Amino acid sequence: MAAFFAELLFDLVRALVGSWLRQAAVAICAWLDTKIHSRTARLVVGLLLGTAAFFLIPAISGLLGL
């Protein structure tokens, strides 16, 4: 029974945090889009952010799994 409630709690937290993170990411990207004008600079910033997400997302999910 405890495992059932834990799964429900994890699903609820994932739903709440997921939508909040998505909204924050969209707001940050919209702000960043107005600050960067060059196509090359946008590509570089996108690659850096993608690389950071590639390494940070598994690290954060691993920490939350502990």
C-alpha positions, 0 to 999 in steps of 0.5 A, spaced: 500 500 500 505 504 501 508 503 494 502 505 491 501 511 495 509 513 493 507 512 486 501 516 486 505 522 490 511 521 485 506 522 479 503 528 482 510 531 483 512 530 476 506 533 473 506 539 477 514 540 477 514 538 469 509 543 467 512 549 472 519 547 469 516 547 462 513 554 463 520 557 466 524 554 460 519 557 455 519 564 458 527 564 459 527 562 451 523 567 449 527 572 453 534 569 450 531 570 443 530 577 444 537 578 446 541 574 441 541 577 434 546 573 430 544 566 427 551 563 429 550 566 436 544 562 437 547 556 434 552 556 439 548 558 445 543 552 443 549 547 443 551 549 449 544 549 453 543 542 449 550 540 452 548 542 459 541 539 459 544 532 456 549 532 462 544 535 467 538 532 466 541 525 468 544 527 474 538 531 477 534 525 475 539 520 479 539 524 485 532 524 485 532 517 485 536 516 491 
